[in-house]
Amino acid sequence: MKKIFSISIIVVVFISLFLIRFTYLAKEPFNYGEDWNSRSDYERWIYLDGFTDGSIDVYFKVVDLAWELEPEFIPSEFNKIISKLLKFGKDLEPPETSNLFFIISAMTEWYKDSANAYIPFAKMFHIAKEKLKGMPIEELLEEERRKAY
């Protein structure tokens, strides 16, 4: 009897977890566009300022960690990540205030399009920085739209 009770409890727990997973999957993903458009320009500026500061901090912590490791103990995948981070680090310089307002305007304009609503802020920020450099961004937007759904 005790064994049947234990098995019943385990079955109920698994069924509950299974149903919770389906409930979670049925939810709409986070709508970045709706959130961005509900904010004031001041809040957007604060967010992007914090984002760049946080990104720079993480970048330097990872690079410092890489320097502390002995080369023979660094897995090749970590080397690939470090290489990408070094390229990414060049793009981390905090934008000038006028550029930040350009980035805010670009992101605000793009988030007005519902097709861009599920693209994360960080991705939009980097696309806006590419546009600021004069790079074509339509393909980047299309790729991020595909990833977001």
CNS distance restraints for C-alpha pairs under 8 A (distance, minus, plus):
assign (resid   1 and name CA) (resid   5 and name CA) 6.26 0.50 0.50
assign (resid   2 and name CA) (resid   6 and name CA) 6.26 0.50 0.50
assign (resid   3 and name CA) (resid   7 and name CA) 6.19 0.50 0.50
assign (resid   4 and name CA) (resid   8 and name CA) 6.04 0.50 0.50
assign (resid   5 and name CA) (resid   9 and name CA) 6.25 0.50 0.50
assign (resid   6 and name CA) (resid  10 and name CA) 6.30 0.50 0.50
assign (resid   7 and name CA) (resid  11 and name CA) 6.15 0.50 0.50
assign (resid   8 and name CA) (resid  12 and name CA) 6.15 0.50 0.50
assign (resid   9 and name CA) (resid  13 and name CA) 6.18 0.50 0.50
assign (resid  10 and name CA) (resid  14 and name CA) 6.23 0.50 0.50
assign (resid  11 and name CA) (resid  15 and name CA) 6.10 0.50 0.50
assign (resid  12 and name CA) (resid  16 and name CA) 6.03 0.50 0.50
assign (resid  13 and name CA) (resid  17 and name CA) 6.16 0.50 0.50
assign (resid  14 and name CA) (resid  18 and name CA) 6.03 0.50 0.50
assign (resid  15 and name CA) (resid  19 and name CA) 6.16 0.50 0.50
assign (resid  16 and name CA) (resid  20 and name CA) 6.11 0.50 0.50
assign (resid  17 and name CA) (resid  21 and name CA) 6.18 0.50 0.50
assign (resid  18 and name CA) (resid  22 and name CA) 6.57 0.50 0.50
assign (resid  19 and name CA) (resid  23 and name CA) 6.21 0.50 0.50
assign (resid  20 and name CA) (resid  24 and name CA) 6.13 0.50 0.50
assign (resid  21 and name CA) (resid  25 and name CA) 6.17 0.50 0.50
assign (resid  22 and name CA) (resid  26 and name CA) 6.10 0.50 0.50
assign (resid  23 and name CA) (resid  27 and name CA) 6.78 0.50 0.50
assign (resid  29 and name CA) (resid 118 and name CA) 7.20 0.50 0.50
assign (resid  30 and name CA) (resid 118 and name CA) 6.53 0.50 0.50
assign (resid  31 and name CA) (resid  35 and name CA) 6.46 0.50 0.50
assign (resid  31 and name CA) (resid 117 and name CA) 5.51 0.50 0.50
assign (resid  31 and name CA) (resid 118 and name CA) 5.13 0.50 0.50
assign (resid  32 and name CA) (resid  36 and name CA) 5.95 0.50 0.50
assign (resid  32 and name CA) (resid 111 and name CA) 7.82 0.50 0.50
assign (resid  32 and name CA) (resid 117 and name CA) 5.39 0.50 0.50
assign (resid  32 and name CA) (resid 118 and name CA) 5.37 0.50 0.50
assign (resid  32 and name CA) (resid 119 and name CA) 6.49 0.50 0.50
assign (resid  32 and name CA) (resid 120 and name CA) 6.08 0.50 0.50
assign (resid  32 and name CA) (resid 121 and name CA) 6.81 0.50 0.50
assign (resid  33 and name CA) (resid  37 and name CA) 6.01 0.50 0.50
assign (resid  33 and name CA) (resid 111 and name CA) 4.62 0.50 0.50
assign (resid  33 and name CA) (resid 112 and name CA) 6.92 0.50 0.50
assign (resid  33 and name CA) (resid 114 and name CA) 7.30 0.50 0.50
assign (resid  33 and name CA) (resid 116 and name CA) 6.83 0.50 0.50
assign (resid  33 and name CA) (resid 117 and name CA) 4.07 0.50 0.50
assign (resid  33 and name CA) (resid 118 and name CA) 6.60 0.50 0.50
assign (resid  33 and name CA) (resid 119 and name CA) 7.74 0.50 0.50
assign (resid  34 and name CA) (resid  38 and name CA) 6.22 0.50 0.50
assign (resid  34 and name CA) (resid 111 and name CA) 7.62 0.50 0.50
assign (resid  34 and name CA) (resid 117 and name CA) 6.77 0.50 0.50
assign (resid  35 and name CA) (resid  39 and name CA) 6.81 0.50 0.50
assign (resid  36 and name CA) (resid  44 and name CA) 7.38 0.50 0.50
assign (resid  36 and name CA) (resid 108 and name CA) 7.13 0.50 0.50
assign (resid  36 and name CA) (resid 111 and name CA) 7.28 0.50 0.50
assign (resid  37 and name CA) (resid 108 and name CA) 6.62 0.50 0.50
assign (resid  37 and name CA) (resid 111 and name CA) 7.10 0.50 0.50
assign (resid  37 and name CA) (resid 112 and name CA) 7.53 0.50 0.50
assign (resid  39 and name CA) (resid  43 and name CA) 5.92 0.50 0.50
assign (resid  39 and name CA) (resid  44 and name CA) 6.46 0.50 0.50
assign (resid  40 and name CA) (resid  44 and name CA) 6.31 0.50 0.50
assign (resid  41 and name CA) (resid  45 and name CA) 6.06 0.50 0.50
assign (resid  41 and name CA) (resid 104 and name CA) 7.38 0.50 0.50
assign (resid  42 and name CA) (resid  46 and name CA) 6.24 0.50 0.50
assign (resid  43 and name CA) (resid  47 and name CA) 6.13 0.50 0.50
assign (resid  44 and name CA) (resid  48 and name CA) 6.23 0.50 0.50
assign (resid  44 and name CA) (resid 104 and name CA) 6.82 0.50 0.50
assign (resid  45 and name CA) (resid  49 and name CA) 6.02 0.50 0.50
assign (resid  45 and name CA) (resid 100 and name CA) 7.29 0.50 0.50
assign (resid  45 and name CA) (resid 101 and name CA) 7.65 0.50 0.50
assign (resid  45 and name CA) (resid 104 and name CA) 7.14 0.50 0.50
assign (resid  46 and name CA) (resid  50 and name CA) 6.12 0.50 0.50
assign (resid  47 and name CA) (resid  51 and name CA) 6.01 0.50 0.50
assign (resid  48 and name CA) (resid  52 and name CA) 6.17 0.50 0.50
assign (resid  48 and name CA) (resid 100 and name CA) 7.95 0.50 0.50
assign (resid  48 and name CA) (resid 125 and name CA) 7.97 0.50 0.50
assign (resid  49 and name CA) (resid  53 and name CA) 6.32 0.50 0.50
assign (resid  49 and name CA) (resid  94 and name CA) 7.62 0.50 0.50
assign (resid  50 and name CA) (resid  54 and name CA) 5.97 0.50 0.50
assign (resid  51 and name CA) (resid  55 and name CA) 6.03 0.50 0.50
assign (resid  51 and name CA) (resid 122 and name CA) 7.88 0.50 0.50
assign (resid  52 and name CA) (resid  56 and name CA) 6.11 0.50 0.50
assign (resid  52 and name CA) (resid  92 and name CA) 6.58 0.50 0.50
assign (resid  52 and name CA) (resid  93 and name CA) 7.68 0.50 0.50
assign (resid  52 and name CA) (resid  94 and name CA) 6.00 0.50 0.50
assign (resid  53 and name CA) (resid  57 and name CA) 6.23 0.50 0.50
assign (resid  53 and name CA) (resid  94 and name CA) 7.58 0.50 0.50
assign (resid  54 and name CA) (resid  58 and name CA) 6.24 0.50 0.50
assign (resid  55 and name CA) (resid  59 and name CA) 6.04 0.50 0.50
assign (resid  55 and name CA) (resid  92 and name CA) 7.14 0.50 0.50
assign (resid  56 and name CA) (resid  60 and name CA) 6.25 0.50 0.50
assign (resid  56 and name CA) (resid  89 and name CA) 7.43 0.50 0.50
assign (resid  56 and name CA) (resid  92 and name CA) 6.20 0.50 0.50
assign (resid  56 and name CA) (resid  93 and name CA) 7.88 0.50 0.50
assign (resid  57 and name CA) (resid  61 and name CA) 6.25 0.50 0.50
assign (resid  58 and name CA) (resid  62 and name CA) 6.19 0.50 0.50
assign (resid  59 and name CA) (resid  63 and name CA) 6.22 0.50 0.50
assign (resid  59 and name CA) (resid  85 and name CA) 6.81 0.50 0.50
assign (resid  59 and name CA) (resid  89 and name CA) 6.77 0.50 0.50
assign (resid  60 and name CA) (resid  64 and name CA) 5.92 0.50 0.50
assign (resid  61 and name CA) (resid  65 and name CA) 6.14 0.50 0.50
assign (resid  62 and name CA) (resid  66 and name CA) 6.23 0.50 0.50
assign (resid  62 and name CA) (resid  82 and name CA) 7.85 0.50 0.50
assign (resid  63 and name CA) (resid  67 and name CA) 6.41 0.50 0.50
assign (resid  63 and name CA) (resid  82 and name CA) 7.00 0.50 0.50
assign (resid  63 and name CA) (resid  85 and name CA) 7.99 0.50 0.50
assign (resid  64 and name CA) (resid  68 and name CA) 6.46 0.50 0.50
assign (resid  65 and name CA) (resid  69 and name CA) 6.62 0.50 0.50
assign (resid  66 and name CA) (resid  74 and name CA) 7.93 0.50 0.50
assign (resid  66 and name CA) (resid  82 and name CA) 7.56 0.50 0.50
assign (resid  69 and name CA) (resid  73 and name CA) 6.74 0.50 0.50
assign (resid  69 and name CA) (resid  74 and name CA) 6.65 0.50 0.50
assign (resid  70 and name CA) (resid  74 and name CA) 6.69 0.50 0.50
assign (resid  74 and name CA) (resid  78 and name CA) 6.37 0.50 0.50
assign (resid  74 and name CA) (resid  79 and name CA) 6.95 0.50 0.50
assign (resid  75 and name CA) (resid  79 and name CA) 6.64 0.50 0.50
assign (resid  76 and name CA) (resid  80 and name CA) 6.43 0.50 0.50
assign (resid  77 and name CA) (resid  81 and name CA) 6.34 0.50 0.50
assign (resid  78 and name CA) (resid  82 and name CA) 6.13 0.50 0.50
assign (resid  79 and name CA) (resid  83 and name CA) 6.15 0.50 0.50
assign (resid  80 and name CA) (resid  84 and name CA) 6.30 0.50 0.50
assign (resid  81 and name CA) (resid  85 and name CA) 6.09 0.50 0.50
assign (resid  82 and name CA) (resid  86 and name CA) 6.11 0.50 0.50
assign (resid  83 and name CA) (resid  87 and name CA) 6.50 0.50 0.50
assign (resid  84 and name CA) (resid  88 and name CA) 6.02 0.50 0.50
assign (resid  85 and name CA) (resid  89 and name CA) 5.78 0.50 0.50
assign (resid  86 and name CA) (resid  90 and name CA) 6.80 0.50 0.50
assign (resid  87 and name CA) (resid  91 and name CA) 7.33 0.50 0.50
assign (resid  88 and name CA) (resid  92 and name CA) 6.65 0.50 0.50
assign (resid  89 and name CA) (resid  93 and name CA) 7.56 0.50 0.50
assign (resid  95 and name CA) (resid  99 and name CA) 5.67 0.50 0.50
assign (resid  95 and name CA) (resid 100 and name CA) 5.66 0.50 0.50
assign (resid  96 and name CA) (resid 100 and name CA) 6.10 0.50 0.50
assign (resid  97 and name CA) (resid 101 and name CA) 6.40 0.50 0.50
assign (resid  98 and name CA) (resid 102 and name CA) 6.43 0.50 0.50
assign (resid  99 and name CA) (resid 103 and name CA) 6.17 0.50 0.50
assign (resid  99 and name CA) (resid 132 and name CA) 7.58 0.50 0.50
assign (resid 100 and name CA) (resid 104 and name CA) 6.14 0.50 0.50
assign (resid 101 and name CA) (resid 105 and name CA) 6.09 0.50 0.50
assign (resid 102 and name CA) (resid 106 and name CA) 6.10 0.50 0.50
assign (resid 102 and name CA) (resid 132 and name CA) 7.78 0.50 0.50
assign (resid 103 and name CA) (resid 107 and name CA) 6.06 0.50 0.50
assign (resid 103 and name CA) (resid 125 and name CA) 6.87 0.50 0.50
assign (resid 103 and name CA) (resid 128 and name CA) 5.42 0.50 0.50
assign (resid 103 and name CA) (resid 129 and name CA) 6.83 0.50 0.50
assign (resid 103 and name CA) (resid 132 and name CA) 7.68 0.50 0.50
assign (resid 104 and name CA) (resid 108 and name CA) 5.99 0.50 0.50
assign (resid 105 and name CA) (resid 109 and name CA) 6.10 0.50 0.50
assign (resid 106 and name CA) (resid 110 and name CA) 6.16 0.50 0.50
assign (resid 106 and name CA) (resid 128 and name CA) 6.32 0.50 0.50
assign (resid 107 and name CA) (resid 111 and name CA) 5.99 0.50 0.50
assign (resid 107 and name CA) (resid 124 and name CA) 6.34 0.50 0.50
assign (resid 107 and name CA) (resid 125 and name CA) 7.15 0.50 0.50
assign (resid 107 and name CA) (resid 128 and name CA) 6.82 0.50 0.50
assign (resid 108 and name CA) (resid 112 and name CA) 6.44 0.50 0.50
assign (resid 109 and name CA) (resid 113 and name CA) 7.43 0.50 0.50
assign (resid 110 and name CA) (resid 116 and name CA) 6.47 0.50 0.50
assign (resid 111 and name CA) (resid 116 and name CA) 5.61 0.50 0.50
assign (resid 111 and name CA) (resid 117 and name CA) 5.68 0.50 0.50
assign (resid 112 and name CA) (resid 116 and name CA) 7.79 0.50 0.50
assign (resid 112 and name CA) (resid 117 and name CA) 7.80 0.50 0.50
assign (resid 113 and name CA) (resid 117 and name CA) 6.94 0.50 0.50
assign (resid 115 and name CA) (resid 145 and name CA) 6.77 0.50 0.50
assign (resid 116 and name CA) (resid 141 and name CA) 7.71 0.50 0.50
assign (resid 116 and name CA) (resid 145 and name CA) 6.14 0.50 0.50
assign (resid 118 and name CA) (resid 145 and name CA) 7.35 0.50 0.50
assign (resid 118 and name CA) (resid 148 and name CA) 5.51 0.50 0.50
assign (resid 118 and name CA) (resid 149 and name CA) 7.39 0.50 0.50
assign (resid 119 and name CA) (resid 123 and name CA) 6.65 0.50 0.50
assign (resid 119 and name CA) (resid 124 and name CA) 6.74 0.50 0.50
assign (resid 119 and name CA) (resid 144 and name CA) 6.19 0.50 0.50
assign (resid 119 and name CA) (resid 145 and name CA) 6.36 0.50 0.50
assign (resid 119 and name CA) (resid 148 and name CA) 5.61 0.50 0.50
assign (resid 120 and name CA) (resid 124 and name CA) 6.44 0.50 0.50
assign (resid 120 and name CA) (resid 148 and name CA) 7.99 0.50 0.50
assign (resid 121 and name CA) (resid 125 and name CA) 6.01 0.50 0.50
assign (resid 122 and name CA) (resid 126 and name CA) 6.40 0.50 0.50
assign (resid 123 and name CA) (resid 127 and name CA) 6.24 0.50 0.50
assign (resid 123 and name CA) (resid 144 and name CA) 7.57 0.50 0.50
assign (resid 124 and name CA) (resid 128 and name CA) 6.07 0.50 0.50
assign (resid 125 and name CA) (resid 129 and name CA) 6.28 0.50 0.50
assign (resid 126 and name CA) (resid 130 and name CA) 6.26 0.50 0.50
assign (resid 127 and name CA) (resid 131 and name CA) 6.32 0.50 0.50
assign (resid 127 and name CA) (resid 137 and name CA) 6.45 0.50 0.50
assign (resid 127 and name CA) (resid 140 and name CA) 6.85 0.50 0.50
assign (resid 127 and name CA) (resid 141 and name CA) 7.40 0.50 0.50
assign (resid 128 and name CA) (resid 132 and name CA) 6.14 0.50 0.50
assign (resid 129 and name CA) (resid 133 and name CA) 6.38 0.50 0.50
assign (resid 130 and name CA) (resid 134 and name CA) 6.54 0.50 0.50
assign (resid 130 and name CA) (resid 135 and name CA) 5.35 0.50 0.50
assign (resid 130 and name CA) (resid 136 and name CA) 7.50 0.50 0.50
assign (resid 130 and name CA) (resid 137 and name CA) 6.91 0.50 0.50
assign (resid 131 and name CA) (resid 135 and name CA) 5.12 0.50 0.50
assign (resid 131 and name CA) (resid 136 and name CA) 6.43 0.50 0.50
assign (resid 131 and name CA) (resid 137 and name CA) 6.17 0.50 0.50
assign (resid 137 and name CA) (resid 141 and name CA) 6.21 0.50 0.50
assign (resid 138 and name CA) (resid 142 and name CA) 6.15 0.50 0.50
assign (resid 139 and name CA) (resid 143 and name CA) 6.08 0.50 0.50
assign (resid 140 and name CA) (resid 144 and name CA) 6.20 0.50 0.50
assign (resid 141 and name CA) (resid 145 and name CA) 6.10 0.50 0.50
assign (resid 142 and name CA) (resid 146 and name CA) 6.37 0.50 0.50
assign (resid 143 and name CA) (resid 147 and name CA) 6.36 0.50 0.50
assign (resid 144 and name CA) (resid 148 and name CA) 6.01 0.50 0.50
assign (resid 145 and name CA) (resid 149 and name CA) 6.74 0.50 0.50
